[in-house]
Amino acid sequence: MPSDIRLLAVAATASIVLVGSVYSVVYDTYLDTSNPLVTTLPHPLHATHYFASKKNPLNVYFTKKLWLWTTSAFLFLYTTSPAASRSRRRILQFALATTVWLAFTSWFFGPPVFERLTASTGGECTLHLPSGAAFTIPQEYCFTRSRISITTHPSLFPAAILIPDGEWTGMPRLRKGHDVSGHTFLLTLSTVFLLDQLRWSFARQRPWPFSHRTGVVFTSVVIVASLVALCTTSLYFHTPFEKFTGYVLGLISAGLVQLPYSLSTSDIPR
């Protein structure tokens, strides 16, 4: 495996996002997921384009659980590596990547970075009712991910709107604003990170023991699945600019994760 595998990872992910985004504009295949009028509806192409459906197995069981797959691949690869390759630097890289994942998508001293970005660019906390109606509520309910119902929060429901059954509860979401593509971000970060981890395997002597060969194959499958998922996201979801910002942030984050390599060059695989 060439020592510039990271450049190959950048070229592959950039090409997929660019070509997919251009195709989505030319053939009008993308869905503006920040538009509150369409975001809860099925993709217009869901009946004819398999991966345009949010319920496709790749999205449900892989992309939405991406960091679980990334963690499993890393641990499998790392624990089966020869002792000389089990560097503490690799553990630090994984810890940094996981911290970035948490900060951008789950928690960053309160709301995650992506939610803060959406809110700061005009995002509104929107509650969608079963009838299809939607209305805005204070942003704090989105930041705290509160479940809303007429029973628990009667003052939030406009008097003129069709009130759902008292048993119904809904989770408000930030809509409008700039909704950075979280999938593009995570798929880029995961792909570059795992490809870089494979360098350690190919830099050492072979043949590998069966356990490590299996780890390399499993990691490679996760990478390929990530590239396919990145392609489907580029084709069908988010605006081109939201995918672009997701990709750039994912690439920058992947670069930050490589920072431990700059601390010492004594054990960098060539």
N, C-alpha and C positions, 0 to 999 in steps of 0.2 A: 504494500500500500504506500503511495507516495507521501512524502513528508508534508506536502502542501494540501493534504486532504481537507483542511479547513477551507481553503480557497475553492475546492470542488464543491463543498457543502454550500458555500455562499452562492456560487454560480448556479447550482441546481435549484436552490430555493428561490433565488431572484428570478430565474427564468420561468419557473412555475407561476409565481405571483404575477409577473409582468404579462406573460402570454394569456393566463387565465383571466386577468383583469381586462385586457384589451378585448378578448373574445366576449366577455360578459357585457361590454359596452356595445360592441358591434352588433351582437345578436340579442341584446336586451335580455340577458338571462339572470342578472343579479337582482337580489331583493334588498331594498333599503331597510335594514332591520331596526333602524332608529325611528322609523316613521310609525307613530302610534296607530295610524289607521290601517296598516297592513301587517304589522309585526306579529300579531296573534293569529293571522290567517295562514293557511297552508301556502307554500310557494306556488305561484301560478303554474309552474311546470312540474309540480310534484307527481302528476298522473302519468306524464310521458318521459320524465327524466328521473331515473331511480335515485340518484344522489342529490336531487333537488329537494327531496323529502327530508325533513329534520328527523324523521323516525327511522331512517335507514340504519342498519346495524353498525356501520362504520362510525357514524356520528354518536349513536346512543352508547355503544359498548367500548369504543376506543377513544374518540376525540374528547368526549365529555369526561373521560377518566384518564386523560393522557398522562398526568404526572404519576399515576399509579403504574402505568405501563413503563414509563421512563425510569422510575425508581426500581422496578423489578428487573429491567434490562441492565441497569447500572450495577445493582447488587449481584446479579447472576454473573456478569462479566468480571466484576472486581474480585469476588470471592473465589472464583475458579482460576484467576490469573496466577502465573508463577509468582513466587514470593518477591522476586526482584521488581515486579511491576505493581505490587500493592503499595503504592506510595501514599503517604499521608496527604500529599498535595492533591491527589484525586478525590479524597474524601472532602477536602476543603472546597474543591470545585463543585462537588455535588451539593454541599451545604450552601454555597453561594447561589447556585442555580435554584435550589428549593426556596431560599429566602426571597429571591427575585419573584418566583412564581407566587408565593404567598402575598408579597407586598403589592403586586400588580393586580391580582385577581381576588384576594380574600380579605386581607387586613393590612393596613398600614397606619398604625396608631389611630385607628378608627376606620373610616371607609377605605377600601383599596384604591390604589392610584388610578385605575381606569374609571372608577365611579367619580372620583374627584375631577378628572379631566372632563368627563361628560357633563357634570354639573356646572363646571366653570365655563363651559362653552355653550350654555343655554339649555342644558338638559332639564327636563321637567319630570317630577315624580308622578307617574301616571298609573291609575288603577283601572283595569279593564274588567267590565262586568260580563256575566254570561250572555247577556243580551247583545253584546257587541259594543255597547256604549263605553265611553272612557272619559275620565275627568282627572284633573290634577289635584294633588294634595301636597302638603309641605314636604320638602326634600328629606327631612329627618326620618320619615317613615320608610324611605328607600334605603337610607344609610344604615338604619337599625334592622332592616329586613323584617319589619313587623307584618303580621298577617292582619288584614282589615276586614271587618264585617259590620253590618248595620247594628248588630248587638253591642259590639265592643267599641265602635267609634261612630256613633250616630251623627255627630256634628260634622263629620267629613262628607256626608252624602248630601248633594244638592237636593232641595225639595222637589224640583221639577223633573228629576231623573227617575227612571224606573228602578225602584229599589228591589234588589234580589231577595230571595228567601232568607230569613234570619239565620238559617243554618249554614249559608254560604260564606266562605272566607276567601279572600284573594290576597296575592302578594304583589304590591306595587313595584313598578320597574321604572328606571330612568329612561326616558325617551327624548328624542330630538337631541340637540347638542351634537358633539362629535363623538360617536360611539366607536372607539378604536376596536378593530377586530381582534378580540382576545384569542380566537382560534389561530389566526395567522401568527400572532405573537408567540403563543406557546408552541405551536408546531415548528416554527423557525428555531426557537430556543432549544427545544428537545432534539431536533435533527442535528444541529451543529454540535451540541454537547455530546451526543452519543457517537457521532462520527469521530469526534476528537478522542473519545475514550477508546475507540477501536485502534487508534494509532499505537497504543501501548501493547496491544496484542500482536500486531503485525511487526512491531519493532524488535520483538524478542524471538529467540530461536524456536523453530518448529521441528517436528510435529507437536501439536498441542495434545494434552490428554483429552479424552472423550468429553469430560465435563466442560472443559473450556471451549472446545469446538462447538458444543451445544450452546454455550453462552454467546459465542460470536454469531451463530446462526440466529438465535433468538433476538439479539440486539439488532441484527441486520433486518429481520422481519419487522421489528418495531419501526425502524427508520423508513423502510419502504412504505409501510402503512401510513406513517406520518406524511410522507411526500404525496401519497394518494389523497389523504385527507386535506392537505394543503391545496391540492389541485381542485377538489370539489368546493372548498371554501372560496377560492379565487373565482370559480365559475358561477357560483349561485348565491353567495351571501355577502352582505355589506357593500357599501359603495367603494369604488376604486380607491378613493383617498383614504378611507378607513382601513382598507387592506394595506395600503402603502405605509401608513403610520404604524400599523400593527407589525408589519415586517421590519421596518427600521428600528422600532423599539426592541423587537425580538433579537435583531442582529447586534444592536448595541449591548443588550443584556448578555448575549452569548460571548461578546468580546470581554465584558467585565468578568465573566466567569473564568476566562482564560488568564486573568491577572496573576494567579499564583505562579504561572510559568515564568513570569518576568522576575520573580524573586530569586530564582536559581536556575541555571541551565545544565547542571551536572547530570540530571537523570531524565532529560527530555528525550523522548524517542525520536530518532532521525529517520 
